[in-house]
Amino acid sequence: MAKKAKGNRIQVILDCTEKPGSSRYVTTKNRRTTTGRIELRKYNASLRKHTVHKETK
């Protein structure tokens, strides 16, 4: 069962930009301090390298 979000923290999905749908990560972000969409460099196992992952809707 999923945890309830506490306060301003929300759960977001990060999707790979080089090959969409091949790698996804789930993380949380603070809604109040980070208003825009986040981009992180994460490992994509299918491409075997680190790629930029952007927040999806």
Beta strands, then each sheet from edge to edge (+ up, - down):
strand 1: 9-16
strand 2: 24-30
strand 3: 39-44
strand 4: 49-55
sheet 1: 2+ 1- 4+ 3-
end
